[in-house]
């Protein structure tokens, strides 16, 4: 049973910025064939948008495990999760960061810090970006 699920889509400005592929395609193909240029510009932008959506990581919490992108861990090995936003999140991503930590960061989104209790795991904690940090932290802490 899924307790929490969130897809971390790319920032909206990235979808706008990738639209620059359209004038690039038009600039190349316009002198050769205008119809081909227009069609390729639209198709190329569509492919890029599909890739941005398709490869965006998913955060998912079930009763047994927590998955963040391609990584997963059983919930029994997760300690007390904390959420951070604003300046505190910047400090956790920067000056307070342990070099051994596993990261799934997306821009300036708030984060959760997930301590790993498995003695055999060299990673002390995960830092995971989320748009709903308090909800994710409470689900991982078993509060919901």
C-alpha positions in Angstrom: 0.0 0.0 0.0 1.4 3.4 -1.0 1.4 5.9 1.9 3.1 8.8 0.0 3.9 9.4 -3.7 5.4 12.4 -5.4 7.0 12.9 -8.8 9.7 15.5 -8.8 9.1 17.2 -12.1 11.6 19.6 -13.6 11.2 23.3 -12.8 8.8 25.1 -15.1 11.6 27.4 -16.4 13.4 24.3 -17.8 10.4 23.5 -20.0 10.4 27.0 -21.3 14.2 27.0 -21.8 14.1 23.8 -23.8 11.7 25.5 -26.2 14.8 27.1 -27.6 15.3 23.8 -29.6 12.4 25.0 -31.8 14.1 28.1 -33.3 17.3 26.1 -33.6 15.6 23.4 -35.7 13.9 26.1 -37.7 17.1 27.9 -38.3 18.7 24.8 -39.7 15.9 23.4 -41.8 14.0 26.6 -42.9 16.3 27.1 -45.9 16.1 23.5 -46.9 12.4 22.7 -46.3 10.0 24.8 -44.2 7.5 22.1 -43.6 10.2 19.7 -42.4 11.7 22.4 -40.2 8.3 23.1 -38.5 7.5 19.4 -38.0 11.0 18.6 -36.6 10.9 21.6 -34.3 7.6 20.5 -32.8 8.7 16.8 -32.6 12.1 17.7 -31.0 10.4 19.8 -28.3 7.9 17.1 -27.7 10.7 14.5 -27.3 12.5 16.7 -24.8 9.4 17.4 -22.8 8.6 13.6 -22.7 12.2 12.9 -21.5 12.0 15.6 -18.8 8.7 14.1 -17.5 9.7 10.4 -18.0 13.0 10.6 -16.2 11.9 12.7 -13.3 12.4 10.8 -10.0 9.6 9.5 -7.9 9.4 9.5 -4.1 7.3 6.7 -2.8 6.7 5.4 0.7 5.0 2.1 1.3 4.5 0.2 4.6 7.8 -1.7 3.9 10.1 0.7 2.1 11.1 4.2 1.0 12.1 4.8 -2.6 13.7 8.0 -3.8 14.5 7.8 -7.5 16.4 4.6 -8.1 17.4 4.1 -4.5 15.3 2.3 -1.9 15.7 1.3 1.7 13.5 -0.7 4.1 11.7 1.5 6.6 13.1 -0.5 9.6 16.5 1.1 8.8 15.2 4.7 8.8 15.7 6.9 11.9 13.8 10.0 12.9 13.2 12.1 9.7 13.5 15.9 9.8 12.2 18.4 7.3 14.0 21.6 6.3 13.2 24.6 4.2 14.7 28.0 3.3 18.0 28.9 5.0 18.0 25.7 7.0 17.7 23.6 3.9 20.6 25.5 2.3 22.8 24.8 5.3 21.9 21.1 5.2 22.7 20.9 1.5 25.9 22.9 2.0 28.0 23.5 5.1 26.4 20.8 7.3 26.5 18.2 4.5 28.4 14.9 5.2 30.3 13.9 2.0 29.1 10.4 2.4 25.4 11.4 2.3 23.2 10.2 -0.6 21.5 13.1 -2.4 18.4 13.6 -4.5 18.3 17.3 -4.9 16.0 19.4 -7.1 16.7 23.2 -7.2 15.7 25.1 -4.2 13.0 22.8 -3.0 12.6 22.0 0.7 14.3 18.8 1.8 14.0 16.0 4.3 16.9 14.4 6.0 16.5 10.6 6.4 19.0 9.1 8.9 20.1 5.5 8.0 20.4 3.2 10.9 21.9 0.2 9.1 25.4 -0.4 10.5 26.4 -2.1 7.2 25.5 1.0 5.1 28.3 3.5 4.7 25.8 6.3 4.0 24.8 8.1 7.2 21.7 9.8 5.8 19.8 10.7 2.7 18.9 14.3 1.7 15.8 14.3 -0.5 14.1 17.3 -2.1 10.3 17.4 -1.9 7.5 19.8 -2.4 5.7 18.4 0.6 8.5 18.0 3.3 6.3 17.9 6.4 4.0 15.3 4.9 6.9 13.1 3.8 8.6 13.4 7.2 5.4 12.5 9.1 4.7 9.5 6.9 8.3 8.2 7.3 8.1 8.8 11.0 4.9 6.8 11.2 2.8 9.7 12.3 0.2 9.3 9.5 
